Amino acid sequence: MRFLDAVLCLALASEIHNSDESIRRVAKSLLNKVPRRHRPEICHFLNSPCPLYYTQRYVASIPDSILTMDPGATPDPTYRKRQPAVAPDNEQKLAS
C-alpha cells in the first residue's frame, strides 16, 4: 500500500466517523500495510493528542499537484521500464 493510499484511508475515517478513536483504529491497522519507511508518519497520526484534528490539517496541507496526479504516472519522467533480457540462445531460435 502506498503512503497516499494510507492517508486516504485516514481521511475517509475522519470524514465518515468524525472521532479520534476511529483515526487511531485505522492508523493501527495501517501500520503493517505501509512500507517500513512510512511507519513513523503513521505513528504520528496514532500518537497525536487529537488525531482527528491532525488528520484534517495533514490532508489540508497536501498540495493540489499531489491530489490531482495520475496514479499510473511515474514520478520521474525519464524512467522507462526495462525490456526483458533475451538469452543469447533464444536470439538464435528467434532468428531462424
C-alpha positions in Angstrom: 0.0 0.0 0.0 1.3 3.4 -0.9 1.5 6.2 1.7 -1.0 8.3 -0.2 -3.5 5.3 0.0 -3.0 5.2 3.7 -3.6 8.9 4.1 -6.8 8.5 2.0 -8.0 5.8 4.4 -7.3 8.1 7.4 -9.1 11.0 5.6 -12.1 8.8 4.9 -12.2 7.7 8.5 -12.1 11.3 9.7 -15.0 12.2 7.3 -17.2 9.2 8.0 -16.7 8.6 11.7 -15.5 12.0 12.8 -13.8 10.7 16.0 -10.3 10.3 17.4 -10.9 6.7 18.2 -11.7 5.8 14.6 -8.5 7.5 13.4 -6.4 5.6 16.0 -8.1 2.3 15.0 -7.4 2.9 11.2 -3.8 4.1 11.9 -3.1 1.0 13.9 -4.5 -1.3 11.2 -2.4 0.6 8.6 0.9 0.1 10.4 1.6 -3.3 8.9 0.3 -2.4 5.5 2.5 0.5 4.6 6.2 0.2 3.8 8.6 0.4 6.7 9.9 3.8 5.8 6.4 5.3 6.1 5.6 3.8 9.5 6.9 6.8 11.5 4.4 9.1 9.7 1.5 6.7 10.5 2.7 6.7 14.1 2.3 10.5 14.2 -1.4 10.0 13.5 -1.6 7.3 16.1 0.2 9.1 18.9 -1.2 12.6 18.3 -3.2 14.0 21.2 -6.0 14.8 18.8 -5.7 12.5 15.8 -8.9 13.9 14.1 -7.5 17.4 14.1 -4.1 16.2 13.0 -5.6 14.2 10.1 -7.7 17.1 8.9 -4.7 19.6 9.0 -2.5 17.0 7.3 -4.9 16.4 4.4 -5.5 20.2 4.1 -1.7 20.7 3.7 -1.3 18.3 0.8 -0.5 20.2 -2.4 -3.1 20.1 -5.2 -0.5 18.7 -7.6 -0.3 15.6 -5.5 -4.1 15.3 -5.1 -4.7 15.5 -8.9 -1.8 13.4 -10.1 -2.4 10.3 -12.3 -2.0 7.2 -10.1 -0.4 5.3 -13.0 2.2 8.0 -13.7 5.7 7.7 -12.5 7.3 10.5 -10.6 10.4 10.5 -12.8 9.6 11.3 -16.4 12.9 9.8 -17.6 12.0 6.4 -16.0 11.4 3.7 -18.5 10.5 0.1 -17.9 13.3 -2.2 -18.9 12.7 -4.7 -21.7 13.1 -8.3 -20.6 16.6 -9.6 -21.3 16.7 -12.3 -24.0 19.2 -15.0 -23.6 21.7 -15.4 -26.5 20.5 -18.9 -27.4 16.9 -17.6 -27.6 18.0 -14.9 -30.1 19.3 -17.6 -32.4 16.0 -19.5 -32.1 14.0 -16.3 -32.8 16.2 -15.5 -35.9 15.6 -18.9 -37.5 
